[in-house]
Amino acid sequence: MLLSPFAFAECSDYESLVQADKGSKAFLGRDTEIFQRAVVLKRHHPSHQKEVASYAKAGGQYYTMFFIIDNNCKAFYIKHAGPR
């Protein structure tokens, strides 16, 4: 029986959300506050990894940060929207 190597290597949704929120805090600085729970949006088409949106507030401005989560649960910044 053959198994796909991706069947066991994928990061869980919960850990993906935690890593995205940590990435937002690292990107925006220490005074960053997460004002809404992160959301797993979709599979990123070129890499087939999870794309996660994190919602953060820093310095009175609101940002939506987008990350790709790899199979080792490491968050990679791809873009952001804001400030608003």
C-alpha positions in Angstrom: 0.0 0.0 0.0 1.5 3.3 -1.1 0.8 6.5 1.0 1.3 10.0 -0.1 4.1 11.8 1.8 1.8 14.8 2.3 -0.8 12.7 4.2 1.2 12.8 7.5 3.3 15.9 7.0 0.6 18.6 7.0 0.4 21.1 9.8 -2.9 21.2 11.7 -5.4 24.0 11.2 -5.0 25.1 14.9 -1.2 25.2 14.7 -1.5 27.1 11.4 -3.6 29.8 13.1 -1.2 30.1 16.0 1.8 30.5 13.7 0.0 33.2 11.6 -0.8 35.2 14.7 2.8 34.9 15.9 4.0 36.0 12.4 1.8 39.1 12.6 3.2 40.1 16.0 6.7 39.6 14.7 6.1 41.6 11.6 4.3 44.6 13.2 6.2 44.8 16.5 5.7 44.3 20.2 2.6 46.5 20.6 0.6 44.4 18.2 -2.7 43.1 19.4 -4.7 40.3 17.6 -8.3 41.7 17.4 -9.8 38.7 15.6 -9.0 35.0 15.4 -7.0 34.0 12.3 -8.7 32.1 9.5 -7.5 29.4 7.1 -8.6 30.8 3.7 -7.6 28.2 1.1 -4.9 26.1 -0.4 -2.3 28.3 -2.1 -2.3 27.1 -5.8 1.4 27.1 -6.7 2.6 25.4 -3.5 -0.5 23.5 -2.3 0.0 24.8 1.2 -2.4 26.6 3.5 -3.0 30.3 3.2 -4.0 31.9 6.5 -5.2 35.4 7.2 -4.3 37.0 10.6 -6.1 40.2 11.8 -3.9 42.5 13.9 -4.0 46.0 15.4 -0.8 48.1 15.8 -0.5 51.7 16.6 -4.2 52.3 16.2 -4.2 50.9 12.7 -5.8 47.6 11.6 -4.0 45.2 9.3 -4.9 41.9 7.6 -1.7 39.8 7.2 -1.6 36.8 4.9 0.8 33.9 5.4 1.6 30.6 3.8 2.0 27.8 6.3 4.4 25.0 5.2 4.4 21.4 6.2 6.7 22.1 9.2 4.2 24.7 10.6 6.4 27.6 9.7 4.7 30.8 8.6 5.9 32.7 5.5 4.6 36.3 5.0 3.2 36.9 1.5 1.2 40.2 1.7 -0.8 42.5 3.9 -3.8 44.8 3.6 -4.1 48.0 5.6 -3.7 50.1 7.5 -7.3 51.2 7.9 
